[in-house]
Amino acid sequence: MSPIIIGLVLVSSFIHAIRDFITKKSGDKQAFVLLYELSAIIFIRFFIFT
């Protein structure tokens, strides 16, 4: 496999693990997940239209 693909998989798994850890530690889980999803939508739109 390409080193770029391996790097992307490692970065995405690290981000996913960090998000799960912070979600479990946060006091208001629903608010955190909502903010996380909204920020993901904003970043996806930014990367699609650039």
C-alpha positions as CSV (number, residue, x, y, z in Angstrom):
1,M,0.0,0.0,0.0
2,S,1.0,3.6,-0.6
3,P,2.5,5.5,2.3
4,I,-0.1,8.2,1.8
5,I,-2.9,5.7,2.3
6,I,-1.4,4.3,5.4
7,G,-0.9,7.8,6.8
8,L,-4.5,8.8,6.1
9,V,-5.7,5.7,7.8
10,L,-3.5,6.3,10.9
11,V,-4.6,10.0,11.1
12,S,-8.3,9.1,10.8
13,S,-8.0,6.4,13.5
14,F,-6.2,8.8,15.8
15,I,-8.8,11.5,15.3
16,H,-11.6,9.0,15.9
17,A,-10.0,7.8,19.1
18,I,-9.5,11.3,20.4
19,R,-13.1,12.2,19.6
20,D,-14.4,9.1,21.4
21,F,-12.2,9.8,24.4
22,I,-13.3,13.5,24.7
23,T,-17.0,12.4,24.2
24,K,-16.8,10.0,27.1
25,K,-15.1,12.6,29.4
26,S,-17.5,15.5,28.5
27,G,-20.3,16.4,30.8
28,D,-22.8,17.1,28.1
29,K,-22.3,14.4,25.5
30,Q,-25.1,15.4,23.1
31,A,-23.9,19.0,22.9
32,F,-20.3,17.9,22.2
33,V,-21.4,15.5,19.5
34,L,-23.6,18.2,17.9
35,L,-20.7,20.7,17.8
36,Y,-18.4,18.1,16.4
37,E,-20.8,17.1,13.6
38,L,-21.4,20.8,12.8
39,S,-17.7,21.5,12.5
40,A,-17.3,18.4,10.3
41,I,-19.9,19.7,8.0
42,I,-18.2,23.1,7.7
43,F,-14.8,21.5,7.0
44,I,-16.3,19.2,4.4
45,R,-17.9,22.0,2.6
46,F,-14.6,24.0,2.7
47,F,-12.6,21.1,1.2
48,I,-15.2,20.3,-1.5
49,F,-15.5,23.8,-2.8
50,T,-11.7,24.6,-2.8
